[in-house]
Amino acid sequence: MDLRIIIFGISLLLFSCARSQQQLAPILVGGPCEGCEAVLEYGKRDLNAVDTLPEFASAENKLKITGTIYEADGSTPAEDIVLYIHHTNADGVYPTKGDEKDWAKRHGYLRGWIKTGKDGEFTFYTQVPAGYPDRRTPAHIHPYILEPDGSYYYLSAYFFEDDPRFTKDHMEDPPRGSKGVVQLTKTGKMALIERDFVLGQGIPGYK
């Protein structure tokens, strides 16, 4: 085989790899976001579609958060999407142990990550959060998305429709990903939240 063809083939392969790596570089979209980088902090963890957050087993008010993530068309399940959440505990604070690093110092240890499979479905097992103490902020859960091409952004926070502290002022217009106000239902001894997401929905500047 001609040496020039071999060199050209190797060069093309290296260029393709470099281009792929560039596409995977994290890119914040959708405007400024405090704490969005936390979606990248799962490290070398092997993520799957289900995650159990700390203290779930001992929590008095257990919570299951589930749903499906769809592509921008709103119907095709989205695969290999990382979804990160964090929230307060039953006292309304983000608990820490004192050895946290990076965004865990602010978000606490009640946080987790999943990666969707071919069906786009996800589940978190955690506890029902409380609103911030001595403030009018209702209970909520913060979700963030990381797409395979490196795009990451925040989604509208989960709020509970029957929370007496919840008002329309807490809603985003348009909602990001999907409507953030959800119904907290009971299934046996566990509370349940069901909410789907659509990639890019309501995200300014989304590709």
N, C-alpha and C positions, 0 to 999 in steps of 0.2 A: 504493500500500500504506500502511496506517495506520502512522504514525510510532511508535506505542506497540508495535506488533508487531515492527517493526524493532529497536527498543531492547531489547525482551524477548529477541529472537533473539540479539543481540550479547551480552547479559548471560549468557544460557545457555551460549553458546560459551566465553566467558571463564571461567565457573564450571567448565565441563567441563575446560578446559585446566589450570586451577589444581588441580583434583582429580587429574588425571592426573599432574601434576608432583609432587604430594604422595605419590602411590602409588609413584613412582619414586625417592623419597628413600631413601638407603641405611638399612636397618634391620638391626641385628645380632640374630640369633635363636639359640636353642640354648645360651644361657649365655655366660659370659665367654670371651674368646678373645684371646690375645696375638698380634697380627700379622694378624688377619683383614682389617683394613683394606687390606692389600696387594692383595687381589683387585680393589680399585677403582683401582689405580695404573697401569692400561694407558693412561691419558690419551686422546689422540685417535687411537690406533692403530685401524686397520680390522681387526678380528679375524675369523678364519675358523676352520674346524674342525681345522686343522693348524698346529702351531708348531714351529719348530726352535730349540732353546736354544743359547746361545753355546758354542763349542768342540766342537760335535758332530762337525764334519768331522775335527778332529785327535784326537778321543778314541780311546784305545786300546780301551776297552770300550764300544762304542756300544750305545744302548738305545732301543727303541721302546716307548712306553706308549700303549695304545689301549683303546677300550671304547665303551660307549653309555650315555648318561644318559637315564633314564626319568622320566616323571611319577610322582606319588605312587601311582598305581595299579599301578606296576611293569611295565607292558606298553606304554604309549604313549610313543614317543620324545619327548623334551623339546627344544623348539626355543628358540634364543636364550638358552641358558644359558652363562654365562661360568665356565670352570674355570681356576683358577690353581694352579700347582705351584711349589715350590722345593725344592732339595736340596743336599747337599754334593757336593764333587768326589771324585776318586779318592783324595785324601789325607784325606778326612773333615772338611774345613773348608768354610765358606761363603765362597768367594773374592770379594774386592772389588778394585776398581781405585783407590779413594781418593776418587772424586768422586761416590759414591753419595748419594742423597737418600732421605728418608722410610724406608720399611721395607727398602729395598735395602741400607741400612747393616748390617742384621742378617741379611737373607736372602741377601745377595750377588747376583751377576749370573747365577747358574744358576737362572733362573726364567722362566716363560712363561705366556701366557694363550691360551685358545681360546674360540670361541663356536660352539655347535652349530648345525647346520642342521636341516632337517625330519626327518632320519633320526636325530638325537640323537647321532651318532657323533663321536669326537674322537681325535686322535693327537698325541703329542709325540715329537720326536726329540731325544735327549739322551745322557747317559752314565751308566753304572752308578755310583751313589754308594757311598761307604764310610762305615762307622761312625765316630763321633767318636774321634779318637786318644786313647789312654791312658784310655779310659772304657769301661764295659760297654754303652754304648748301641749297638744294632745299626744297620746301614744302614737308611735310611728316606727316604721322600718325603712332603712335606706337601701335601695338596690342599685347596682351598677353593672354595666355590660362591657365585656371585652370580646370583640369579634376576631375571627381567624386572621384577618388582614392587619390586625394591630389597632383598629379603631376602638376607642373606649369612651364611655360617656355615662352620665348618671340618668336614672329613670325617675319618674315621679314617685315620691315616697308613698308607702302604704299608710293609709289612715283608716280607722275603723268608723263606719258610718254612725254607730250608736254611741260614740264617745261624746260625752257632754261638752268637752272642750273643743271639739272639732267645729270649724266654721268654713264657709266657702273661701275665706281668705287664705286657707291652707292649700287650696287646689291650684294646680298650674293650668294655664290656658294658652296653647293647647296642652293636653297631657303628654308626657314623654313616655313612650313605650305602650302605654294603655292608661285607662282611668285608674288613679291611685286609690280612690275610696272603695273599700272592700267591706264585705259582710263577714263578721266573725261568727261562725256557726260551731255547734257542738256535735261531735261524733263520739259518743261514749264518754270517756274521761278526758278526751283530747279536743282542743279547739282546732278549727280548720279554716284556712284561707285559701281560696282558689282564685288565681289571677294569671291570665296569659299576657304575653308581650309580643309586640311586632317590632322588628328591628328597624331603627331609624324613624319610627313614628313620632312626630312632633319634635325631632331633633334638628335645630338649625344647621344648615350647611352640610347635612348628611349626603353622602355620595348618591 
